């Protein structure tokens, strides 16, 4: 089968979608970036808490703190995960960086994939998670012109005017 024929059979996802990391009980927005090779997840804190065996080698077990939810009121989630390796990745400024890699399951609409995810600071970025082409290849087609094709748009933060209107409506007359 030619790749073009196969691609038409794959689900079409937007360049941004909601993703679920079911092993960790986390839902967040992600940018689906076919220009990035690897997937990346923003971690607020990262601490080595022990070791575990992976493919006959002892590798670190880490405790990571994720931020989930809206930027104006994020929740912290603490996750323990085994490191399965390290990858040299170029950051957004094209500087090489050695990052720890964990494996987790990612669900986005009809796509359900176990994949490697690098851990880094994505502070200042619009998306706390980036799904790269190694996680997406063979599972979906990404439409760069549309967002939230298979998942719902996340609730947006209210403006100060909207908050005032809600407060005024709740006050007794």
ZICORTA-V461248 format. One record per pair of residues at least 24 apart in sequence whose ideal C-beta (glycine too) atoms are under 6 Angstrom apart, sorted by the first residue. I is the first residue (numbers start at 1). J is the second residue. D is the distance in whole Angstrom. If there is no record, write none. Layout:
[[I;J;D] [I;J;D]]
This chain:
[[7;141;5] [10;140;5] [10;141;5] [11;110;5] [11;140;5] [12;141;5] [12;143;5] [12;149;6] [13;140;5] [13;142;6] [13;149;6] [13;150;6] [14;143;6] [14;146;5] [14;147;4] [14;148;5] [14;149;4] [15;142;6] [15;144;5] [15;147;6] [16;147;4] [17;108;5] [17;151;5] [18;151;4] [19;106;5] [19;108;5] [20;107;4] [21;104;5] [22;105;6] [23;104;5] [23;105;5] [24;79;5] [26;68;6] [26;77;6] [28;68;5] [28;128;6] [28;129;6] [29;127;6] [29;154;6] [30;127;6] [30;129;4] [30;131;5] [31;127;4] [31;130;5] [32;131;5] [32;142;5] [33;130;5] [34;133;5] [34;142;5] [36;130;6] [36;132;4] [37;132;5] [37;134;6] [38;89;6] [38;118;5] [38;132;5] [38;134;6] [39;117;5] [39;131;5] [39;132;5] [39;135;5] [40;118;5] [40;120;6] [40;130;5] [41;117;5] [41;119;6] [41;129;5] [42;122;4] [42;128;4] [43;119;5] [52;82;5] [54;84;5] [59;83;5] [70;157;5] [72;157;5] [87;118;6] [89;118;6] [109;150;3] [109;151;6] [111;139;5] [111;140;5] [113;139;5]]
